[in-house]
Amino acid sequence: MVQTSGWTALRAQGRRAAAASGGRQPSGTRHPLVAVAMVLPLACVLVVVFGGWEAVMTQASSVVGMLGR
């Protein structure tokens, strides 16, 4: 029971903090445009390092062939 009441207190504290910050609780997800902005630089580096667009198209056609389309 002691452990359960500790978790309850932590949840209540989180709700109070969310109410103080405008009522929004963090959902753990980010906006799709933010995700694209984070991934795009790495994708560009990988395209340059691993052979460019031709390699991507070769892999994509291989996957399509394995799927039977």
C-alpha positions in Angstrom: 0.0 0.0 0.0 2.8 2.4 0.7 4.1 2.1 -2.9 0.7 2.6 -4.3 0.1 5.8 -2.4 3.5 7.1 -3.6 2.5 6.7 -7.2 -0.8 8.4 -6.5 1.1 11.3 -5.0 3.4 11.6 -8.1 0.4 11.5 -10.5 -1.3 14.2 -8.5 1.8 16.3 -8.5 2.1 15.9 -12.3 -1.5 17.0 -12.7 -0.9 20.1 -10.6 2.1 21.0 -12.7 0.2 20.5 -15.9 -2.6 22.7 -14.6 -0.1 25.4 -13.7 1.5 25.4 -17.1 -1.7 26.0 -19.0 -3.6 22.7 -18.7 -1.7 20.8 -21.3 0.0 17.6 -20.4 2.8 16.3 -22.6 1.6 13.5 -24.7 5.0 12.0 -25.7 4.5 12.6 -29.4 5.9 15.3 -31.6 4.5 17.1 -34.6 5.2 15.3 -37.9 7.0 18.4 -39.3 9.3 18.4 -36.2 10.1 14.7 -36.9 10.9 15.5 -40.5 13.1 18.4 -39.5 15.0 16.1 -37.2 15.5 13.2 -39.7 16.2 15.2 -42.9 19.8 16.1 -42.1 20.7 12.5 -41.3 18.9 11.3 -44.4 20.9 13.7 -46.5 24.2 12.5 -45.0 23.2 8.9 -45.5 22.3 9.5 -49.2 25.8 11.1 -49.8 27.7 8.4 -47.8 25.9 5.3 -49.2 25.8 6.1 -52.9 23.0 8.5 -53.5 19.5 8.2 -55.0 20.4 5.2 -57.2 21.0 3.0 -54.2 17.7 4.0 -52.6 15.8 3.2 -55.8 17.6 -0.2 -56.1 16.7 -1.1 -52.6 13.1 0.0 -53.1 12.7 -2.0 -56.2 14.1 -5.0 -54.4 11.6 -4.7 -51.7 8.8 -4.3 -54.2 10.0 -7.4 -56.0 10.0 -9.4 -52.8 6.5 -8.3 -52.0 5.4 -9.6 -55.4 4.2 -6.4 -57.1 
